[in-house]
Amino acid sequence: MPRTLEELADMIAKRDNISFEEAMAAVRDTAAEMEDAFFTGSLTQAEDILRENLGLEPSYLDIFIF
C-alpha cells in the first residue's frame, strides 16, 4: 500500500500504463477536490471523489489526509 502521494502516483501510472507525470497530475487534482470535501465535513463526498477520479477504494483515503 502506498504511503505518499508520489508512491500512489507511481502505482497508478503502472496500473493505467500512463506516465508518472500524468498520474501525479491526476493525484494532485484529486487531492485538491478532496481537500474541499474534507473542509465541508463530507467524508462520503471525499470517498466518491477518490473512486471517480482515480478508481480507488476508500482504504486509500488516509494518504490524502494531511
C-alpha positions in Angstrom: 0.0 0.0 0.0 1.5 3.4 -1.0 2.2 5.8 1.9 2.8 9.0 -0.1 1.1 10.8 -3.0 4.2 10.1 -5.1 4.0 6.4 -4.3 0.3 6.4 -5.2 1.0 8.2 -8.5 3.7 5.6 -9.3 1.2 2.8 -8.6 -1.5 4.5 -10.8 1.0 5.1 -13.6 1.9 1.4 -13.7 -1.7 0.3 -13.3 -3.0 2.6 -16.1 0.1 2.5 -18.3 0.5 6.3 -18.2 3.4 8.5 -17.4 4.3 9.3 -13.8 3.7 13.0 -14.6 0.1 12.3 -15.8 -0.6 10.2 -12.8 0.8 12.8 -10.4 -1.3 15.5 -12.1 -4.4 13.3 -11.5 -3.4 12.7 -7.9 -2.9 16.4 -7.3 -6.2 17.3 -8.9 -7.9 14.7 -6.8 -6.2 15.9 -3.6 -7.5 19.4 -4.3 -11.0 18.2 -4.7 -10.9 16.0 -1.7 -9.5 18.9 0.4 -12.6 20.9 -0.3 -14.8 17.9 0.7 -12.8 17.4 3.9 -13.3 21.1 4.8 -17.1 20.8 4.3 -17.1 17.8 6.5 -18.2 15.3 3.8 -16.2 12.1 4.1 -18.7 10.4 1.8 -18.0 13.0 -0.9 -14.3 12.6 -0.5 -14.7 8.8 -0.9 -16.8 9.4 -4.1 -14.1 11.7 -5.5 -11.4 9.1 -4.8 -13.4 6.4 -6.5 -14.5 8.5 -9.5 -11.2 10.3 -10.2 -8.7 7.5 -9.5 -10.7 4.3 -9.3 -9.6 3.7 -5.7 -11.4 2.3 -2.7 -11.8 4.3 0.5 -8.9 2.5 2.1 -6.6 4.9 0.2 -8.2 7.9 1.9 -5.6 8.1 4.6 -2.9 9.0 2.0 -4.7 12.3 1.3 -5.2 13.3 4.9 -2.5 15.8 5.8 
